[in-house]
Amino acid sequence: MSYPTEPDYIQIMVKVGTAYTMLCGFEGATLNKAVQTNDRYRRDCAKPAAIPDRSVRVTGRSWDISGTGVVNMDQFDLYEDVLGAHSDFRLLYGRYDDGLTDGERTGSIYGYRDGKGVMTSHNETLSEDSTAELAIAGEGKLSWTAGSPL
């Protein structure tokens, strides 16, 4: 039997200066890649009374990341600096090191995605169990590299 290779965790990072910094506390992410389309309908000239068929033209592509986690007060200044700024983002796909205890476990990286984008929102729900959400609108292409950048 064969199973898919799945990541055990993700890390969202942003480039600050010349190095990437982890957005600590964000423990889940959704990556949405999409294409924009324009539908055209053309009639068959030999059968003009027939219902026309659709032709789909791809007019653009986009990617977005949304993240969920907990409020990290230690990074409030970082979130303010990145919110609305064109930045380099990295999404690391990690796996647990099997057979190790939590005290020894560091994990390893399957690979990572890099892309430029803009953090368009950073939301906090404040309570005894405070949570945070972010949204990143991607610009240009999103690359994939196998292995660890570290």
N, C-alpha and C positions, 0 to 999 in steps of 0.2 A: 504494500500500500504506500502511496506517496502523499505527502502533505505539503501545503505551501510554506514557504519560509516567511515567518511573520516577525516584525519587530516587537520587543517586549516593552519598549518605552521610546519616547521622543524627547528631544531637547530643542527649544527654539533659541537661536542666538542672533545677535545683531552686532555689526562691526562698529566698534568705537575706536577711532584713531586707526591704528594698523592691526588691531587684534579683535577677535570675536569674543563677546561677552554673553554668557548664558542668561536668559530671562528666567531667573530662578523662581520656582513656584508654579510655572506653567507645566502641567503634567499631561495634557492631552491636546491634540491638534487635529484639525480637519483641513485637508488640502483639497481645493476644488479647482480643477483645470477644465476650461470650457472653450468652445469656439462659438463665435457669433455667425449667424447665417442670414441669408436673404432668400426667401422662397419665390420662385417664379413658376407660373402656370402657363403651359403652352398647349394649344389645341392641335390635334392631329389634322393636318390639312386634308387628308383623304376622308376623314370622318369629323367634320366640323361640329356636329351636334353632340358628339361624345363628350363626357366630362373630361376636362383637361388634366394632364398629369403634372405633378410637381417636380421641379428641378431645384435642388438645394445648392446654393453657392456659399462657400465659406468666405466670410469677409474679415475675420479677425480671430485672434485667440487671446485668452486671458488666464491668469491664475490668481488665487486668493488663499490665504491661510487664516483660519480662526483658531484661537487657542483658549484653553480653559485651565484654571488652576486656583491657586490661593493668592490672597493679597500678600505682597512682599514689600513691607515698608522700607526696607534697606535700599530698594531700587526706585523709589519715587522720582528722584531727580533724573534717572536714566529714562524712565517712561516719558517724562515731560520733554526731555531733549529729543526723543525719537518720534513722538506724536506729531504727525504732519510733516516730518522731514523725509526726504528721499534718502534711503539707507540700504545697505547690503544686509541681507538676512540669510541665515543658514538653518536648515532643519535636519538634525542628526537622527538617524534611525539606529537605535541601540538594541542590544540583547544582553540578558543576564549571563554571567559566567556560571555554568552549571557546576554543581558539586561544591561550591564555596558557601560559606556562611555570610550573612549580611555584613558582618564586621570586616570580611575579607573581600567582598564583592565590589568590583569597580565597574564591571560591564565592559563590553566592547562594541564597536560601531560597525554595522553592516555597510553603511554608506551615508551620503548626505546630499541634500539639494541646496543649491545656491541661487539667489536671485536678488535683483533690486526691487524695492517696493516702498510703500508708504504705510506706516501704521496709521490707520484711519480712525481707530477708536481703542480706548482702554477703559473698560468699565469695572467698577468695584461694587459688590454687594456686601455691605458692612453689617455684620451681626456677630454672634458668638463664633460662628463658623464662616468667616468671611471668604468670599470667592472673587475671582477676577476673570475677565475675558478680554481678549484683544482681537483686532481684525487688521490684517495686512493686505493691501491691494497691490498685486504684483505688477511689475513693469518689465517688458521684454521677455526673454526666454528664461526658463527655470531649468538649471542643469542638474544632472545626476552624476555623482562620482562614487564608485565602489571603494570601500575601505575607510579608514579613519583619517581625518585631516590633522589630527593631533600628534 
